[in-house]
Amino acid sequence: MLLVLDIGNTTITAGVYRDDQLMGPWRLGTRHERSSDEYGLILRGLLSGGGITTDRIQGMAVCCVVPQVRAAIDEMARQIFAVTPLFIEPGIKTGLPILTDNPQEVGADRIVTAVAAYARHGGPTIVVDFGTATTFDAISARGEYLGGAIAPGIGIGAEALFQRTAKLPRVELTCPRHVIGRNTVASIQSGLLNGYAALVEGLVKRMGLELAPPAGKGVKVIATGGHAAALAEPCSVLNTIEPDLTLAGLRLLWNRNRPEAMRC
């Protein structure tokens, strides 16, 4: 079995692959101060709830955008699961040429989701990842990673609105029935959900014109990340919602970087 970990700024998503079947996923908060023992205890508990013992884990693939957590995860993998983790970082085989100015600065999570999106859908494709940040990644028809765009995530927007205003409440991120809100909560929800939907639609359209000129036709738009489901209703350009795209990409990259005997 292969344990896959997507370590984001806010959430760690874990899953276990038995061949091509994903078990889980499970989610826990990212905490810089947690030790390897704490992460191990939490993960063992989650896996145990799914009927998986630590000795059944034969490999681990990790996508980490939080440097402060990496050492604890590395130590946990070796001590608790007795495996050497594969961290997605410069130098591994991705099968995806990275044509940005500085390939080493592209976040590991963006490469992983791009690999999975192209493997599943081909190109040209735009991946929209609704996480702590909202990222847009463009993959050409030939399977080249071209770059993208980064915007503040909808969660950051909602929290900033609550923190920086005296009377506006924190609201649930659900789409209101009407764009024109008739009360404060509905107005905030409309501004957040419909506003971010408009942001996504506008950026996807502009990126599509560059990705597939002259009209941007034939570009597939794949959404992933924790807030993807909330944006599915108001956002008209999303073709597919795949919340576990990063985990699928981790499995693909494990198979491309491990000997045949260790592939999942």
VOBA-1610 file (N, C-alpha, C; in pm, whole numbers, padded with zeros to 5 digits, always signed):
BEGIN
Met+00083-00120+00000Met+00000+00000+00000Met+00087+00126+00000Leu+00040+00228-00066Leu+00112+00355-00076Leu+00037+00463+00001Leu+00106+00524+00098Leu+00051+00636+00172Leu+00088+00765+00100Val-00011+00849+00070Val+00014+00976+00001Val-00030+01090+00091Leu+00053+01194+00098Leu+00025+01309+00183Leu+00037+01438+00102Asp-00068+01517+00102Asp-00068+01650+00041Asp-00068+01751+00154Ile+00048+01811+00181Ile+00064+01901+00296Ile+00051+02044+00248Gly-00064+02104+00276Gly-00088+02242+00238Gly-00070+02336+00354Asn-00087+02464+00330Asn-00068+02563+00436Asn-00171+02552+00547Thr-00290+02504+00514Thr-00397+02496+00612Thr-00430+02352+00650Thr-00428+02262+00552Thr-00476+02126+00571Thr-00379+02025+00513Ile-00368+01911+00582Ile-00297+01795+00529Ile-00401+01693+00487Thr-00396+01652+00361Thr-00486+01549+00310Thr-00407+01421+00292Ala-00456+01313+00352Ala-00388+01184+00346Ala-00478+01082+00280Gly-00417+00990+00210Gly-00491+00880+00149Gly-00399+00760+00135Val-00458+00645+00112Val-00381+00522+00091Val-00428+00457-00038Tyr-00332+00427-00124Tyr-00364+00357-00249Tyr-00332+00209-00235Arg-00431+00127-00266Arg-00410-00016-00284Arg-00429-00042-00432Asp-00319-00058-00504Asp-00320-00055-00650Asp-00376+00080-00693Asp-00486+00084-00769Asp-00539+00213-00813Asp-00660+00258-00732Gln-00687+00189-00622Gln-00803+00223-00539Gln-00759+00314-00425Leu-00823+00432-00414Leu-00791+00527-00307Leu-00876+00498-00185Met-00811+00482-00072Met-00879+00465+00057Met-00864+00595+00134Gly-00972+00641+00196Gly-00976+00772+00256Gly-01056+00863+00163Pro-01016+00987+00146Pro-00904+01053+00213Pro-00943+01103+00353Trp-00838+01136+00429Trp-00855+01193+00561Trp-00788+01329+00564Arg-00842+01419+00645Arg-00787+01555+00650Arg-00760+01596+00794Leu-00647+01660+00816Leu-00612+01713+00947Leu-00546+01848+00928Gly-00548+01929+01032Gly-00492+02063+01021Gly-00340+02060+01016Thr-00282+02150+00939Thr-00136+02165+00934Thr-00091+02247+01054Arg-00001+02191+01135Arg+00049+02260+01253Arg+00201+02254+01252His+00264+02371+01250His+00411+02376+01244His+00474+02315+01368Glu+00407+02326+01483Glu+00469+02285+01608Glu+00455+02136+01638Arg+00380+02062+01558Arg+00363+01920+01584Arg+00493+01844+01561Ser+00519+01748+01648Ser+00638+01664+01634Ser+00608+01546+01543Ser+00713+01472+01508Ser+00695+01352+01427Ser+00609+01250+01498Asp+00624+01240+01630Asp+00543+01147+01708Asp+00395+01184+01703Glu+00367+01314+01711Glu+00227+01358+01706Glu+00164+01329+01571Tyr+00238+01361+01463Tyr+00185+01330+01330Tyr+00167+01180+01313Gly+00261+01103+01364Gly+00249+00958+01355Gly+00129+00905+01430Leu+00105+00958+01549Leu-00009+00913+01629Leu-00141+00944+01558Ile-00150+01064+01501Ile-00273+01102+01431Ile-00296+01015+01308Leu-00191+00996+01229Leu-00206+00917+01107Leu-00234+00771+01136Arg-00169+00717+01238Arg-00197+00577+01274Arg-00343+00561+01315Gly-00394+00661+01388Gly-00534+00655+01428Gly-00629+00660+01309Leu-00599+00750+01213Leu-00683+00760+01094Leu-00679+00631+01011Leu-00559+00577+00993Leu-00546+00454+00915Leu-00613+00336+00987Ser-00596+00332+01117Ser-00657+00224+01195Ser-00808+00225+01181Gly-00867+00346+01176Gly-01011+00356+01156Gly-01055+00301+01022Gly-00963+00299+00926Gly-00992+00241+00795Gly-00946+00097+00783Gly-00904+00038+00896Gly-00862-00101+00895Gly-00723-00123+00838Ile-00636-00020+00841Ile-00503-00029+00783Ile-00399-00019+00895Thr-00312-00119+00907Thr-00204-00116+01004Thr-00078-00059+00939Thr+00011-00005+01023Thr+00129+00063+00971Thr+00219-00030+00891Asp+00222-00159+00925Asp+00311-00252+00855Asp+00267-00279+00711Arg+00144-00240+00676Arg+00095-00261+00540Arg+00137-00148+00446Ile+00189-00039+00501Ile+00237+00073+00419Ile+00377+00041+00368Gln+00390+00030+00237Gln+00518-00007+00176Gln+00591+00112+00113Gly+00524+00224+00104Gly+00586+00343+00047Gly+00507+00467+00083Met+00569+00583+00066Met+00504+00710+00098Met+00548+00817-00002Ala+00452+00887-00060Ala+00480+00999-00149Ala+00422+01125-00087Val+00501+01232-00084Val+00463+01352-00010Val+00479+01476-00097Cys+00375+01557-00098Cys+00379+01690-00159Cys+00367+01790-00045Cys+00470+01871-00024Cys+00473+01960+00092Cys+00510+02102+00049Val+00423+02199+00082Val+00452+02339+00055Val+00480+02416+00183Val+00500+02343+00294Val+00527+02404+00424Val+00662+02352+00473Pro+00771+02424+00447Pro+00904+02373+00483Pro+00919+02337+00630Gln+00848+02408+00719Gln+00862+02383+00862Gln+00811+02246+00904Val+00730+02183+00821Val+00668+02055+00855Val+00746+01938+00796Arg+00827+01965+00697Arg+00892+01856+00622Arg+00975+01764+00712Ala+01057+01820+00800Ala+01145+01738+00882Ala+01065+01642+00970Ala+00956+01690+01028Ala+00874+01605+01114Ala+00810+01492+01034Ile+00765+01521+00913Ile+00703+01417+00829Ile+00808+01316+00785Asp+00927+01362+00751Asp+01034+01272+00710Asp+01071+01176+00823Glu+01085+01231+00943Glu+01119+01147+01059Glu+01006+01050+01091Met+00882+01097+01082Met+00767+01010+01108Met+00765+00892+01012Ala+00789+00919+00882Ala+00786+00813+00782Ala+00887+00704+00815Arg+01005+00743+00856Arg+01111+00647+00882Arg+01088+00572+01013Gln+01041+00642+01116Gln+01027+00579+01248Gln+00896+00502+01264Ile+00786+00559+01214Ile+00655+00497+01236Ile+00622+00396+01128Phe+00652+00429+01001Phe+00614+00343+00890Phe+00732+00267+00829Ala+00854+00298+00875Ala+00975+00229+00829Ala+00992+00238+00677Val+00962+00355+00620Val+00981+00378+00477Val+01055+00509+00456Thr+01121+00521+00342Thr+01184+00647+00304Thr+01088+00721+00213Pro+01038+00837+00255Pro+00935+00906+00176Pro+00992+00967+00049Leu+00911+00968-00055Leu+00944+01038-00178Leu+00881+01177-00171Phe+00964+01279-00155Phe+00916+01416-00156Phe+00920+01469-00299Ile+00812+01534-00340Ile+00806+01590-00474Ile+00885+01721-00473Glu+00996+01721-00545Glu+01087+01835-00544Glu+01168+01834-00672Pro+01243+01942-00700Pro+01323+01944-00822Pro+01414+01823-00833Gly+01419+01766-00951Gly+01504+01651-00975Gly+01430+01522-00995Ile+01302+01515-00954Ile+01228+01392-00975Ile+01171+01389-01118Lys+01139+01271-01164Lys+01083+01255-01298Lys+00934+01285-01293Thr+00892+01386-01368Thr+00749+01421-01371Thr+00684+01383-01504Gly+00763+01376-01611Gly+00705+01355-01743Gly+00635+01478-01797Leu+00652+01590-01727Leu+00584+01714-01764Leu+00689+01825-01778Pro+00731+01861-01897Pro+00828+01970-01912Pro+00774+02099-01850Ile+00858+02164-01770Ile+00817+02286-01701Ile+00883+02404-01772Leu+00802+02486-01839Leu+00854+02591-01926Leu+00846+02730-01862Thr+00848+02736-01731Thr+00847+02865-01663Thr+00988+02923-01658Asp+01000+03050-01622Asp+01131+03115-01614Asp+01223+03044-01515Asn+01168+03003-01401Asn+01246+02934-01298Asn+01167+02813-01250Pro+01185+02697-01312Pro+01105+02579-01277Pro+01114+02542-01129Gln+01227+02571-01063Gln+01243+02529-00924Gln+01155+02607-00828Glu+01101+02721-00870Glu+01018+02798-00779Glu+00870+02761-00787Val+00833+02675-00881Val+00693+02633-00893Val+00659+02540-00778Gly+00550+02566-00709Gly+00510+02485-00596Gly+00490+02339-00633Ala+00532+02250-00544Ala+00521+02107-00569Ala+00376+02065-00592Asp+00283+02127-00518Asp+00143+02091-00532Asp+00091+02124-00672Arg+00140+02232-00730Arg+00094+02272-00863Arg+00143+02174-00969Ile+00265+02126-00955Ile+00319+02028-01049Ile+00243+01896-01036Val+00217+01854-00914Val+00149+01726-00892Val+00009+01727-00953Thr-00067+01834-00930Thr-00202+01839-00986Thr-00198+01850-01138Ala-00098+01921-01191Ala-00086+01932-01336Ala-00056+01796-01399Val+00030+01717-01335Val+00062+01583-01384Val-00065+01497-01389Ala-00142+01500-01281Ala-00264+01419-01276Ala-00367+01467-01376Ala-00383+01598-01390Ala-00482+01653-01483Ala-00450+01615-01627Tyr-00322+01624-01664Tyr-00286+01590-01801Tyr-00299+01440-01826Ala-00264+01359-01727Ala-00275+01214-01743Ala-00421+01172-01761Arg-00512+01241-01693Arg-00654+01204-01699Arg-00729+01270-01814His-00691+01392-01850His-00772+01469-01944His-00697+01518-02067Gly-00566+01502-02070Gly-00491+01556-02182Gly-00483+01708-02174Gly-00454+01770-02288Gly-00445+01915-02290Gly-00503+01970-02420Pro-00521+02100-02429Pro-00485+02200-02328Pro-00582+02198-02210Thr-00526+02222-02093Thr-00604+02213-01969Thr-00564+02324-01873Ile-00661+02375-01800Ile-00636+02468-01690Ile-00683+02401-01563Val-00596+02393-01464Val-00632+02340-01333Val-00651+02457-01237Val-00768+02461-01174Val-00796+02565-01074Val-00800+02496-00938Asp-00707+02532-00851Asp-00697+02469-00719Asp-00745+02569-00613Phe-00860+02537-00553Phe-00920+02626-00453Phe-00872+02587-00314Gly-00755+02634-00277Gly-00700+02606-00146Gly-00683+02735-00067Thr-00579+02740+00016Thr-00549+02863+00090Thr-00531+02978-00008Ala-00459+02950-00116Ala-00456+03039-00233Ala-00537+02973-00343Thr-00587+03052-00436Thr-00651+02998-00556Thr-00549+03005-00668Thr-00505+02888-00716Thr-00403+02885-00819Thr-00461+02835-00951Phe-00406+02887-01059Phe-00446+02851-01195Phe-00321+02800-01267Asp-00329+02680-01321Asp-00213+02621-01388Asp-00251+02578-01528Ala-00168+02617-01625Ala-00196+02592-01766Ala-00104+02483-01820Ile-00165+02380-01882Ile-00092+02271-01944Ile-00125+02271-02092Ser-00023+02269-02177Ser-00043+02277-02321Ser-00095+02145-02377Ala-00134+02148-02502Ala-00180+02026-02569Ala-00071+01921-02578Arg+00056+01964-02572Arg+00169+01871-02579Arg+00215+01825-02442Gly+00142+01862-02337Gly+00179+01818-02203Gly+00291+01897-02141Glu+00295+02028-02168Glu+00396+02116-02111Glu+00330+02204-02004Tyr+00399+02217-01892Tyr+00350+02309-01788Tyr+00399+02449-01824Leu+00305+02540-01850Leu+00339+02672-01901Leu+00346+02780-01794Gly+00282+02759-01681Gly+00275+02861-01578Gly+00131+02882-01538Gly+00099+02998-01483Gly-00038+03020-01439Gly-00056+03151-01367Ala-00143+03147-01266Ala-00174+03268-01189Ala-00205+03226-01045Ile-00183+03319-00952Ile-00209+03294-00810Ile-00290+03411-00755Ala-00401+03377-00690Ala-00487+03477-00626Ala-00512+03436-00481Pro-00548+03530-00394Pro-00584+03491-00257Pro-00703+03395-00259Gly-00701+03297-00171Gly-00811+03202-00163Gly-00936+03264-00106Ile-01049+03198-00133Ile-01176+03251-00085Ile-01183+03250+00068Gly-01117+03153+00130Gly-01114+03150+00277Gly-01039+03269+00334Ile-00928+03307+00269Ile-00854+03426+00311Ile-00940+03550+00296Gly-01013+03558+00185Gly-01101+03673+00162Gly-01209+03683+00268Ala-01271+03570+00301Ala-01377+03571+00402Ala-01322+03611+00538Glu-01206+03556+00574Glu-01149+03586+00705Glu-01103+03731+00714Ala-01045+03784+00607Ala-01001+03923+00607Ala-01119+04018+00622Leu-01230+03985+00557Leu-01349+04069+00566Leu-01401+04074+00710Phe-01398+03958+00776Phe-01444+03951+00915Phe-01346+04024+01009Gln-01217+04003+00988Gln-01116+04058+01079Gln-01100+04210+01064Arg-01117+04260+00942Arg-01085+04400+00916Arg-01206+04492+00916Thr-01323+04440+00948Thr-01442+04525+00959Thr-01502+04511+01098Ala-01570+04616+01143Ala-01620+04618+01280Ala-01752+04543+01297Lys-01836+04541+01191Lys-01971+04489+01209Lys-02007+04372+01117Leu-01919+04335+01027Leu-01953+04227+00936Leu-01920+04092+01000Pro-02013+03998+00995Pro-01993+03868+01062Pro-01913+03771+00976Arg-01862+03667+01041Arg-01805+03553+00968Arg-01922+03469+00916Val-01916+03428+00789Val-02029+03357+00729Val-01987+03221+00675Glu-02085+03134+00658Glu-02062+03005+00596Glu-02045+03025+00446Leu-01951+02952+00387Leu-01924+02967+00244Leu-02020+02881+00162Thr-02144+02926+00157Thr-02245+02862+00073Thr-02304+02968-00019Cys-02340+02925-00139Cys-02388+03020-00239Cys-02532+03062-00211Pro-02560+03192-00203Pro-02698+03237-00179Pro-02785+03215-00303Arg-02916+03222-00285Arg-03009+03198-00395Arg-03003+03308-00499His-02970+03431-00456His-02970+03544-00548His-02837+03618-00539Val-02796+03677-00650Val-02675+03758-00651Val-02696+03884-00568Ile-02815+03942-00576Ile-02846+04062-00498Ile-02891+04017-00360Gly-02804+04032-00261Gly-02835+03990-00126Gly-02935+04082-00059Arg-03030+04023+00013Arg-03134+04102+00082Arg-03103+04122+00230Asn-02991+04068+00276Asn-02948+04090+00414Asn-02795+04083+00416Thr-02736+04113+00531Thr-02590+04123+00538Thr-02521+03990+00507Val-02571+03882+00565Val-02509+03751+00544Val-02515+03712+00397Ala-02632+03726+00337Ala-02647+03690+00195Ala-02561+03780+00106Ser-02548+03906+00145Ser-02466+03998+00066Ser-02318+03959+00071Ile-02271+03920+00189Ile-02132+03875+00201Ile-02111+03745+00123Gln-02204+03653+00137Gln-02193+03526+00065Gln-02193+03549-00086Ser-02277+03640-00132Ser-02280+03669-00274Ser-02149+03731-00321Gly-02099+03826-00243Gly-01973+03890-00280Gly-01858+03791-00285Leu-01856+03698-00189Leu-01748+03600-00185Leu-01764+03494-00295Leu-01878+03425-00296Leu-01896+03313-00389Leu-01910+03362-00533Asn-02000+03457-00557Asn-02018+03507-00693Asn-01898+03591-00737Gly-01838+03661-00641Gly-01720+03739-00676Gly-01604+03651-00717Tyr-01580+03544-00642Tyr-01471+03453-00678Tyr-01503+03377-00805Ala-01632+03344-00825Ala-01671+03278-00950Ala-01639+03368-01069Ala-01668+03496-01056Ala-01639+03590-01165Ala-01488+03603-01187Leu-01412+03602-01077Leu-01266+03606-01088Leu-01215+03484-01166Val-01266+03366-01130Val-01223+03244-01197Val-01263+03246-01344Glu-01387+03284-01371Glu-01435+03287-01509Glu-01351+03384-01594Gly-01318+03500-01537Gly-01240+03598-01611Gly-01098+03551-01639Leu-01032+03494-01536Leu-00896+03448-01556Leu-00889+03328-01650Val-00985+03236-01635Val-00986+03119-01723Val-01005+03162-01868Lys-01094+03258-01890Lys-01115+03306-02028Lys-00988+03368-02084Arg-00922+03452-02006Arg-00801+03519-02054Arg-00686+03420-02074Met-00674+03324-01982Met-00569+03223-01998Met-00596+03135-02119Gly-00724+03103-02141Gly-00762+03020-02254Gly-00725+03082-02387Leu-00737+03214-02396Leu-00701+03284-02520Leu-00552+03271-02550Glu-00470+03264-02446Glu-00327+03246-02466Glu-00291+03098-02486Leu-00367+03012-02421Leu-00337+02869-02426Leu-00380+02805-02557Ala-00492+02850-02611Ala-00544+02794-02736Ala-00596+02907-02824Pro-00505+02989-02879Pro-00548+03100-02965Pro-00608+03047-03095Pro-00698+03126-03159Pro-00732+03264-03121Pro-00852+03274-03029Ala-00933+03167-03017Ala-01060+03180-02946Ala-01064+03109-02811Gly-00959+03035-02777Gly-00957+02965-02650Gly-01048+02845-02644Lys-01084+02789-02760Lys-01177+02677-02761Lys-01104+02546-02734Gly-01178+02452-02674Gly-01124+02319-02649Gly-01041+02307-02523Val-01033+02413-02441Val-00956+02407-02317Val-01042+02346-02207Lys-00992+02241-02144Lys-01063+02178-02034Lys-01026+02249-01904Val-01124+02265-01815Val-01101+02334-01688Val-01135+02238-01575Ile-01034+02202-01497Ile-01048+02105-01389Ile-01033+02177-01256Ala-01127+02156-01166Ala-01122+02220-01034Ala-01087+02118-00928Thr-01007+02160-00832Thr-00971+02074-00720Thr-00952+02163-00597Gly-00921+02101-00484Gly-00899+02179-00362Gly-01019+02183-00271Gly-00996+02227-00148Gly-01097+02222-00044Gly-01222+02302-00069His-01211+02413-00145His-01327+02498-00169His-01388+02477-00308Ala-01344+02374-00379Ala-01393+02353-00515Ala-01544+02327-00518Ala-01593+02249-00423Ala-01736+02217-00422Ala-01821+02342-00402Ala-01774+02433-00318Ala-01850+02556-00291Ala-01860+02644-00415Leu-01758+02641-00502Leu-01757+02725-00622Leu-01820+02656-00743Ala-01853+02529-00729Ala-01905+02454-00845Ala-02034+02513-00898Glu-02125+02555-00808Glu-02255+02606-00852Glu-02245+02743-00919Pro-02178+02842-00858Pro-02179+02975-00922Pro-02080+02990-01037Cys-01983+02900-01050Cys-01879+02917-01151Cys-01913+02836-01275Ser-01931+02902-01387Ser-01983+02837-01508Ser-01876+02769-01593Val-01747+02791-01566Val-01643+02742-01656Val-01580+02612-01611Leu-01619+02560-01496Leu-01556+02438-01444Leu-01618+02316-01511Asn-01536+02239-01582Asn-01585+02119-01650Asn-01596+02000-01557Thr-01499+01987-01466Thr-01493+01871-01379Thr-01443+01913-01241Ile-01504+01856-01136Ile-01457+01875-00999Ile-01389+01747-00954Glu-01261+01755-00922Glu-01185+01639-00877Glu-01111+01675-00749Pro-01177+01660-00633Pro-01119+01706-00507Pro-00989+01636-00468Asp-00967+01515-00517Asp-00847+01439-00477Asp-00746+01428-00590Leu-00740+01529-00675Leu-00650+01527-00790Leu-00504+01521-00747Thr-00469+01590-00640Thr-00331+01591-00594Thr-00287+01452-00548Leu-00375+01381-00479Leu-00341+01247-00433Leu-00318+01154-00553Ala-00400+01170-00656Ala-00381+01089-00777Ala-00247+01121-00842Gly-00210+01248-00842Gly-00081+01287-00898Gly+00036+01231-00820Leu+00022+01223-00688Leu+00128+01165-00605Leu+00150+01018-00639Arg+00043+00946-00661Arg+00057+00805-00700Arg+00128+00792-00835Leu+00090+00878-00931Leu+00154+00874-01062Leu+00305+00901-01050Leu+00341+01000-00970Leu+00481+01035-00958Leu+00559+00930-00880Trp+00495+00865-00786Trp+00559+00753-00717Trp+00596+00644-00820Asn+00502+00611-00905Asn+00526+00507-01004Asn+00633+00545-01105Arg+00649+00675-01130Arg+00750+00719-01227Arg+00889+00731-01166Asn+00899+00723-01035Asn+01027+00744-00969Asn+01073+00630-00881Arg+01002+00520-00882Arg+01040+00404-00803Arg+01065+00284-00891Pro+01150+00191-00845Pro+01173+00069-00925Pro+01044-00007-00946Glu+01041-00087-01050Glu+00921-00162-01086Glu+00864-00241-00970Ala+00953-00299-00889Ala+00908-00383-00778Ala+00837-00305-00669Met+00858-00174-00666Met+00799-00092-00560Met+00682-00008-00609Arg+00638-00030-00732Arg+00532+00055-00786Arg+00396+00011-00736Cys+00306+00113-00732Cys+00172+00086-00679Cys+00070+00086-00792
//
